């Protein structure tokens, strides 16, 4: 059976927690939801917030909490998930796309500064593939921003955890994220004011968007094991990195005192990507393009598709500038060359050894 790229680390104790909710008949939002949100907030040192069933919905809510709406200029990495572009366009915002750093696929502060000549109202800072942006430089700009640590929960700058620098924090809980509730996301505020704002925004929605206790119960057991998960990911990544060092390919490396979390194992392939993926597949190791779901990928698709000149939102048409690949040379390199190999805490020894051999012999 092929080794898949993403597999949630769900164990018997996780399922026991879910079954306990089923037996108690407490399936909707309740005590377990409060416990889960409280545990995540405590881990990050944030005030609190809530959690919802859908990651996409969480993004829309956090944008409303941040106060960005029609006409606001919001900067985001071109390699961030495409759902951010969709949510910003739906809110009537002007999306300001920024290139990533040369060595790691996160937003480059220098590109943000270049974009501020037209004024930036807010930023989206995503820990893409678990890598740590230059959060100190970003915070010094004085622009309100959202941190998304779905890929990088537990990563840090050397001084503070990622997710503790912005006004609001999104923690995705999809099966591919660092922790999972089976789907959805937590939305947290830095202080009491932000926490109250989240709750005020949520008052405008019906209860069915809130994460139910059955899912939250799984999240409670996951967040309690977060440090073990991170340590196991780091251990496996060390084995894989040594294997890649014996090849002509390379792995993006976090610079400075910051420490990333391995959301998956990224490899920058020096040969033809399809050839490398075919080789791995023949060895029963699944790989995926690292940025197939990014804004960059979506805009390339849009450029190839017939267009009527804009996107419809709230009865109006929002113009979206065409993507110029030359404007994002670092993102283009990552997009064209980076593939993800499986890396998750429940990988067994035999699977680790199989992937290690493939990485060491990758053509």
Secondary structure, 3 states (H helix, E strand, C coil): CCECCCCCCCCHHHHHHHHHHHHHCCCCCCHHHHHHHHHHHHHHCCCEEEEECCHHHHHHHHHHHHCCCCCCEEEEECCCEHHHHHHHHHCCCEEEEECECCCCCCECHHHHHHHHHHCCCEEEEECHHHCCCCHHHHHHCCCCEEEECCCCCCCECCCCECCCCCCEEEEECCCCCCCCCCCCEEEEECCHHHHHHHHHHHCCCCHHHECCHHHHHHHHHHHHCHHHHHHHHHHHHHHHHHHHHCCCCECCCCCCCCECCCCCEEEECCCCHHHHHHHHHHCCECEEECCCCEHHHHHHHHHHCCCCCCEEECCEEECCCCCCHHHCHHHHHHHHHEEEECCCCCCCHHHHHHHHHHHHCCC
